[in-house]
């Protein structure tokens, strides 16, 4: 199990760095686009609509790939009611349950996202920007982000299984 877990850690560490760089770059592009819009309007009196419309189109690519890294670091939105009352094996069983739900839910959203991307790709719709971009490019962020979430959830699930089995051996 440790060999599989080390592979997940290596892959997820690389994904974590990639998503951090990508999200930071996208945030910079979004800020520069809005700044460019303001400067263009101030200097010339007219602006380009795509400067204003580009940031909302990039938000899914900034947010969804970060789901997994945020879950791994504990920075994801969570409610810590039960973990404050549970300790030891009970807390590990709760984590196992949560990570199992994360894997199942992530797989469902990967499938649903793939279906949405396929639909919009078949329809051939374009985003209503001055620059014509296929709308399915924006929707591709959903299955991509949830696939990354599944990988991180599997890593955490395996860690929890390892902790449960090593804790049960220590108790027996």
PyMOL commands that set and color helices and strands:
alter all, ss='L'
color gray80, all
select helices_A, chain A and resi 2-44+49-63+66-73+82-85+88-123+135-171
alter helices_A, ss='H'
color red, helices_A
deselect
rebuild
show_as cartoon
